[in-house]
Amino acid sequence: MKKLMLGILVVAVVLLALYQKNIVRLYTAVTLYDQDKIATNFLTMYQSFNATTIPASTEPFHFAVSSKSLPESFDYAASTLKTQSFIEDSQTTGILVLKNGEIVYEDYRLGHQANKQHISFSVAKSFVSALMGIAIAEGHVTSIEQPVTEYVPELKGSGYQGVRIKDVLQMSSGVAFNEDYGDFNSDINRFSRATAFGTSLDDFSASLEREREPGTYHHYVSIDTQVLGMVLTRATGKSLTQYLSEKLWQPLGMEHQAFWLADDNDMELALGGLNVSLRDYAKLGWLFLNQGAWTNQEGVTQQIVPKQWVIDSTTADSPHLVAGENNPASSSPFGYGYQWWLPLDAEDEFAAQGIYHQYIYIDPDQQLVIVKNSANYRYNDKSLNWSAKHYAMFRGISEHFSEDL
């Protein structure tokens, strides 16, 4: 009996060792958005899941810093909201305002710090877009008119069969996908659970089916960005981590290392797995504000992302991509470019944004970038109009610093 019990104990220990990582990942995935855990989870995702590492730049770039205040309030609809109250209510973990290349406001909450990495969620999509622009400029990808299956033959027979890279960039692939984070059985939540078990992201992408004619309807499908990641890895012969490090992290002087969530084959979660510090998120915003050009600490300017790519990325070039409350060819009132959002009533603003209120908001004519990390457990309460309030605040901040400076 003692030998039997010992044997059972040994087996249990071995199984625990083998599956401990999956147990941790699954527990984190299941409790990810719990009110008492969400802020910590968003700052430690790379510790709970498999992740690759992007080293900090060997020549870090530091923005100049000055201390100014945000506006006391901002206008929303027919009311006035207190800025600091909204920042608190939306469970902001970090907010940074960059004006004329200088950090004029920076604040951390709920455990976030300047040297900590916060999950990007879909803000990562805009990083992937930048990499695609660079890959085309370098000749790794010939044209966005090519079908993705020319680079990723594993997608033949799937919903991505014959779909142009451009259609995927513009979230117009025609692939069926339910992106409702509040629905436990939605495609995006099935994908999240698959990620928790380290399931092949490539296999999941190849499992999706066609719903509409590509290039005719704007429907947000996060897996579209995963397919872009697949194209990039095949075309460049490098992992997304390697390519990001070489083409963005080093030349932009990113101050901190970053982490990219990945499956057990080390294929990165292209659609939303980056974990980056607040100031380094701001660098991507400043790069795109300056149409892909970057001036380093020594005053040397280099074109990192092609200027035309930045222009195309932030332009709605077809009716189904134009912002509007009643666009019959879009599931969103916002406009869309190449993995960048074009807000309602925008003049020249555009943004990268992720669930639970992650933002890089860019207002080029005001030379202003706002980065916001959040862990809002009330994110799915649509009655609170979170998105509209965020953009009202961003515009209020932009107007405030336009008058102040």
Beta strands, then each sheet from edge to edge (+ up, - down):
strand 1: 51-54
strand 2: 64-65
strand 3: 73-76
strand 4: 79-82
strand 5: 92-99
strand 6: 102-108
strand 7: 118-119
strand 8: 258-261
strand 9: 274-276
strand 10: 293-295
strand 11: 301-303
strand 12: 335-336
strand 13: 341-342
strand 14: 350-354
strand 15: 358-363
strand 16: 368-374
sheet 1: 1+ 8- 9+ 7-
sheet 2: 2+ 6+ 5- 16+ 15- 14+
sheet 3: 3+ 4-
sheet 4: 10+ 11-
sheet 5: 12+ 13-
end
